[in-house]
Amino acid sequence: MYQNNMKQVERVQTGVRIEARLLKVLKAVAELRDISLGDLIEGIALHAFEGKTPFGEDTLQHIAALKAVYGLDLTADDAHKLREET
Protein backbone atom coordinates (compact mmCIF):
# COMPACT_ATOMS: atom_id res chain seq x y z
CA MET A 1 0.00 0.00 0.00
CA TYR A 2 2.70 2.54 1.00
CA GLN A 3 5.61 0.81 -0.74
CA ASN A 4 6.52 3.69 -3.09
CA ASN A 5 6.65 6.30 -0.31
CA MET A 6 8.37 4.23 2.38
CA LYS A 7 11.35 5.83 4.14
CA GLN A 8 14.06 3.69 5.60
CA VAL A 9 14.76 4.35 9.27
CA GLU A 10 16.85 2.86 12.05
CA ARG A 11 14.79 1.73 15.02
CA VAL A 12 16.23 1.01 18.46
CA GLN A 13 14.87 -0.99 21.36
CA THR A 14 14.19 1.16 24.40
CA GLY A 15 12.84 0.67 27.87
CA VAL A 16 10.29 3.37 28.59
CA ARG A 17 8.34 3.67 31.83
CA ILE A 18 4.77 4.79 31.25
CA GLU A 19 1.59 5.02 33.30
CA ALA A 20 -0.12 1.61 33.24
CA ARG A 21 -3.62 2.68 32.18
CA LEU A 22 -2.22 4.96 29.48
CA LEU A 23 -0.24 2.04 28.09
CA LYS A 24 -3.36 -0.12 28.01
CA VAL A 25 -5.22 2.52 25.99
CA LEU A 26 -2.27 3.00 23.63
CA LYS A 27 -2.01 -0.76 23.04
CA ALA A 28 -5.74 -0.95 22.35
CA VAL A 29 -5.57 1.94 19.87
CA ALA A 30 -2.64 0.28 18.11
CA GLU A 31 -4.67 -2.94 17.91
CA LEU A 32 -7.66 -0.99 16.59
CA ARG A 33 -5.50 0.44 13.81
CA ASP A 34 -3.72 -2.89 13.24
CA ILE A 35 -0.27 -1.38 13.82
CA SER A 36 2.46 -1.92 16.37
CA LEU A 37 2.65 0.12 19.55
CA GLY A 38 5.94 1.58 18.32
CA ASP A 39 4.36 2.70 15.03
CA LEU A 40 1.52 4.35 16.96
CA ILE A 41 3.90 6.23 19.27
CA GLU A 42 6.04 7.34 16.30
CA GLY A 43 2.93 8.63 14.54
CA ILE A 44 1.69 10.50 17.60
CA ALA A 45 5.10 12.12 18.14
CA LEU A 46 5.58 13.11 14.49
CA HIS A 47 2.10 14.67 14.38
CA ALA A 48 2.71 16.51 17.67
CA PHE A 49 6.05 17.87 16.45
CA GLU A 50 4.16 19.56 13.60
CA GLY A 51 1.27 20.75 15.78
CA LYS A 52 -1.14 18.32 14.08
CA THR A 53 -3.68 16.04 15.69
CA PRO A 54 -2.83 12.38 15.15
CA PHE A 55 -6.42 11.13 15.37
CA GLY A 56 -9.66 11.75 13.56
CA GLU A 57 -13.02 12.08 15.26
CA ASP A 58 -13.86 8.38 14.94
CA THR A 59 -10.61 7.31 16.60
CA LEU A 60 -11.07 9.92 19.34
CA GLN A 61 -14.48 8.39 20.10
CA HIS A 62 -12.87 4.96 20.37
CA ILE A 63 -10.19 6.42 22.63
CA ALA A 64 -12.82 7.96 24.92
CA ALA A 65 -14.50 4.56 25.25
CA LEU A 66 -11.17 2.84 25.91
CA LYS A 67 -10.26 5.42 28.55
CA ALA A 68 -13.52 4.61 30.33
CA VAL A 69 -12.90 0.86 30.10
CA TYR A 70 -9.39 1.16 31.55
CA GLY A 71 -10.22 3.91 34.08
CA LEU A 72 -7.84 6.41 32.51
CA ASP A 73 -8.82 9.77 33.98
CA LEU A 74 -5.60 11.63 33.20
CA THR A 75 -5.65 14.60 30.83
CA ALA A 76 -3.06 16.77 29.10
CA ASP A 77 -3.24 19.09 32.12
CA ASP A 78 -1.80 16.24 34.21
CA ALA A 79 1.33 15.97 32.06
CA HIS A 80 4.50 16.69 34.06
CA LYS A 81 2.50 16.49 37.30
CA LEU A 82 2.58 12.71 37.76
CA ARG A 83 4.49 10.94 40.51
CA GLU A 84 4.87 7.25 41.12
CA GLU A 85 3.52 5.52 44.17
CA THR A 86 6.28 4.24 46.41
C-alpha positions as a Markdown table, in Angstrom:
| # | Residue | x | y | z |
|---|---|---|---|---|
| 1 | Met | 0.0 | 0.0 | 0.0 |
| 2 | Tyr | 2.7 | 2.5 | 1.0 |
| 3 | Gln | 5.6 | 0.8 | -0.7 |
| 4 | Asn | 6.5 | 3.7 | -3.1 |
| 5 | Asn | 6.7 | 6.3 | -0.3 |
| 6 | Met | 8.4 | 4.2 | 2.4 |
| 7 | Lys | 11.3 | 5.8 | 4.1 |
| 8 | Gln | 14.1 | 3.7 | 5.6 |
| 9 | Val | 14.8 | 4.3 | 9.3 |
| 10 | Glu | 16.9 | 2.9 | 12.1 |
| 11 | Arg | 14.8 | 1.7 | 15.0 |
| 12 | Val | 16.2 | 1.0 | 18.5 |
| 13 | Gln | 14.9 | -1.0 | 21.4 |
| 14 | Thr | 14.2 | 1.2 | 24.4 |
| 15 | Gly | 12.8 | 0.7 | 27.9 |
| 16 | Val | 10.3 | 3.4 | 28.6 |
| 17 | Arg | 8.3 | 3.7 | 31.8 |
| 18 | Ile | 4.8 | 4.8 | 31.3 |
| 19 | Glu | 1.6 | 5.0 | 33.3 |
| 20 | Ala | -0.1 | 1.6 | 33.2 |
| 21 | Arg | -3.6 | 2.7 | 32.2 |
| 22 | Leu | -2.2 | 5.0 | 29.5 |
| 23 | Leu | -0.2 | 2.0 | 28.1 |
| 24 | Lys | -3.4 | -0.1 | 28.0 |
| 25 | Val | -5.2 | 2.5 | 26.0 |
| 26 | Leu | -2.3 | 3.0 | 23.6 |
| 27 | Lys | -2.0 | -0.8 | 23.0 |
| 28 | Ala | -5.7 | -0.9 | 22.4 |
| 29 | Val | -5.6 | 1.9 | 19.9 |
| 30 | Ala | -2.6 | 0.3 | 18.1 |
| 31 | Glu | -4.7 | -2.9 | 17.9 |
| 32 | Leu | -7.7 | -1.0 | 16.6 |
| 33 | Arg | -5.5 | 0.4 | 13.8 |
| 34 | Asp | -3.7 | -2.9 | 13.2 |
| 35 | Ile | -0.3 | -1.4 | 13.8 |
| 36 | Ser | 2.5 | -1.9 | 16.4 |
| 37 | Leu | 2.6 | 0.1 | 19.5 |
| 38 | Gly | 5.9 | 1.6 | 18.3 |
| 39 | Asp | 4.4 | 2.7 | 15.0 |
| 40 | Leu | 1.5 | 4.3 | 17.0 |
| 41 | Ile | 3.9 | 6.2 | 19.3 |
| 42 | Glu | 6.0 | 7.3 | 16.3 |
| 43 | Gly | 2.9 | 8.6 | 14.5 |
| 44 | Ile | 1.7 | 10.5 | 17.6 |
| 45 | Ala | 5.1 | 12.1 | 18.1 |
| 46 | Leu | 5.6 | 13.1 | 14.5 |
| 47 | His | 2.1 | 14.7 | 14.4 |
| 48 | Ala | 2.7 | 16.5 | 17.7 |
| 49 | Phe | 6.1 | 17.9 | 16.4 |
| 50 | Glu | 4.2 | 19.6 | 13.6 |
| 51 | Gly | 1.3 | 20.7 | 15.8 |
| 52 | Lys | -1.1 | 18.3 | 14.1 |
| 53 | Thr | -3.7 | 16.0 | 15.7 |
| 54 | Pro | -2.8 | 12.4 | 15.2 |
| 55 | Phe | -6.4 | 11.1 | 15.4 |
| 56 | Gly | -9.7 | 11.8 | 13.6 |
| 57 | Glu | -13.0 | 12.1 | 15.3 |
| 58 | Asp | -13.9 | 8.4 | 14.9 |
| 59 | Thr | -10.6 | 7.3 | 16.6 |
| 60 | Leu | -11.1 | 9.9 | 19.3 |
| 61 | Gln | -14.5 | 8.4 | 20.1 |
| 62 | His | -12.9 | 5.0 | 20.4 |
| 63 | Ile | -10.2 | 6.4 | 22.6 |
| 64 | Ala | -12.8 | 8.0 | 24.9 |
| 65 | Ala | -14.5 | 4.6 | 25.3 |
| 66 | Leu | -11.2 | 2.8 | 25.9 |
| 67 | Lys | -10.3 | 5.4 | 28.6 |
| 68 | Ala | -13.5 | 4.6 | 30.3 |
| 69 | Val | -12.9 | 0.9 | 30.1 |
| 70 | Tyr | -9.4 | 1.2 | 31.6 |
| 71 | Gly | -10.2 | 3.9 | 34.1 |
| 72 | Leu | -7.8 | 6.4 | 32.5 |
| 73 | Asp | -8.8 | 9.8 | 34.0 |
| 74 | Leu | -5.6 | 11.6 | 33.2 |
| 75 | Thr | -5.7 | 14.6 | 30.8 |
| 76 | Ala | -3.1 | 16.8 | 29.1 |
| 77 | Asp | -3.2 | 19.1 | 32.1 |
| 78 | Asp | -1.8 | 16.2 | 34.2 |
| 79 | Ala | 1.3 | 16.0 | 32.1 |
| 80 | His | 4.5 | 16.7 | 34.1 |
| 81 | Lys | 2.5 | 16.5 | 37.3 |
| 82 | Leu | 2.6 | 12.7 | 37.8 |
| 83 | Arg | 4.5 | 10.9 | 40.5 |
| 84 | Glu | 4.9 | 7.2 | 41.1 |
| 85 | Glu | 3.5 | 5.5 | 44.2 |
| 86 | Thr | 6.3 | 4.2 | 46.4 |
